Amino acid sequence: MSRILKALAWVAPGAASARLRTFAAIDAWRSYDAANRGRRGASFKRGADSANAALSTALKPLRDRSRDMSRNTWIGQRMLDVLCAHVVGTGIVVKFKDKTAQRLWNEWIKRSDVEGEIDFAGQQLAAVRAMLEGGDSLVRFVPRPLDTPGVPLRLQVLEGDFIDETRDGLVDERRVRLGVVLGEWDAREGFYIFPRHPGEAAVSVGGASGLSPSRFIPRSEFCHLFRALRPGQVRGVPLMAPMMMTARDFADLMDAVVVKARMEACIGLLITSSDGRTGLPGTVAQGEAPEPIDRLRPGMTMRFRDGETVQAFAPASTSQFEPIALSALQGIAAGGMITYDQLTGDLRRANYSSMKTGRIEHRRLVEQLQWLCVVPKLMEPVVERFLETAIMAGKLRRRVAPYTREYIMPANEPVDPLKDMQADILAVRSGRMTPQEFIASWGNDPDEVLQATADFWKSADEMGVILDTDPRRTTQTGAAQASEPEGRREDEG
C-alpha cells in the first residue's frame, strides 16, 4: 500500500479496500506475469537504480567478500585460475608489421614492470585477475628518463581499491561518480586516486598512520580495466557477485559434511550420571588428568566415574548431498563463465560431444572478454603509449601511416586433437579460414612459424636428413610427391 492509500484507510477503510481490489484486478490483467504484484513476485527486489547507483553501496562489500571467497574456498580460487588461464594464458602476443617496432617491443616487454618483478605477460595476468576478483583494476603509465635502456616507459598494476569511491557528486567543481571524473557526454576525464592502497597497514614516514587523501589524476595516465555490464557503468562488478551466496552456502555445507564425516569416524558417547558434580567444570576422578568430553577422536577411549552410564552417539546419515552439490556446482560454474568439469575436474559423465559443446560456449565467452574488454581497455592503450614514447625518445621514426599490429590470443587446446585438426585443415582448404588464422589459433606467430619451418628444412637438406614428416616429399597418404608440378613437365615436353 502506498502512503496515500494508508492515509485513506484511516479515514475511509471501505474506499481504501475498494481501491486495493481495483489494483489487484489491474495486476491480474497485466500482459507480463512477471510484472504482477503478489505473493509470487514478492521475492523480486524493486527499484529503478542505475548501474552506478546499484554499485554505490554494494561495491566494497562485494569486493571484500569476493576476495574472501578466492582466499578461503577452492571454488573462488579455481574459477579465477581457469578463466585467467584461458583469457591471458602465458600472455597475449602483439605482432607488429614493422620489424623495428617489433624488436623494440620484444625488448620492452621483458622490463615493462616498474617494480621489476614480472614481465608484461605477468602484468596482463595480474590486471585481469584483479579485475575478475575485485571488479576493476588499473594499469598506470610510469614515464622514465630518456637515458633508460630501451623505450623509457614502465607500467604499474593497481587494484581497483586505489580509486576513491567515496568521491561522489560534485568534487572540486568536477562531476564525480564513484571516484571517476565525468566530463561532457559522461566521457571519463580522470580518477581520484589514493597514493597507496587503502588496506595497507604500513605507517607513514612521519610516524602517523592513516590514509592520505586521494587526488585527481587524468585518465590518460591509466588503463581502467573492467567489464561494463550496463550502459553508463563506471566501475566493475566482481565476477562472483551473482553466485557468491550460493558458493558461500556450498562451502559452509562442505565444512559441515566433512565435520560430520569425522564425527562418524569417532566413538561418540553421551554420558549420564547420578553424581551431582558431573556437570561442574574441573570435576574428574581422583588421580586422573582432566580431559574434556566434547572432543572426539577416532578410536579414543575414556574412563568414567562410578554411577555414570554411556550411550553410543551415532549421527544420522543422508544421501541428499551429492545431488545438491552437483546442482550447486553446475550453477556456480555457469555463473563463473566456465564449465562444470573445468571447475571440479569431474569427468565421470563427460564424453567427446558434451565436452566439445561445453567448450564452444566457454570459448565464445572468453573471446568476448578478450576482444571486447582486455584488448580495447588494456592492450590498445598500452601499445599506443609504447609507440608514442618510442617516437618521442627517438627509437622509432614518426610516420603518417600508423604502426599496424595484430593480437595473437592463447591457443585453444582441442578436446580430440585428431578430429579438430582434420576439421581445421578442411576449413583452410575450403577457404573458411586462412593459414595465418589457423596458425594463430594455436597461439603462434605465423611469420615466425614460416621462418622457423623454412630454416629447419633448409638445415635438413644441407645435412642430408630425410624425415617422413616432410610434406615436400610425401603426401598425407604416404605417396611420394612429384619433384615438379605436372603442368610444368607437360609444357617442357
Beta strands, then each sheet from edge to edge (+ up, - down):
strand 1: 93-96
strand 2: 136-143
strand 3: 153-159
strand 4: 169-171
strand 5: 174-177
strand 6: 180-182
strand 7: 188-193
strand 8: 215-218
strand 9: 222-226
strand 10: 268-273
strand 11: 308-313
strand 12: 405-408
sheet 1: 1+ 12-
sheet 2: 3+ 2- 9+
sheet 3: 4+ 5- 6+ 7- 8+
sheet 4: 10+ 11-
end
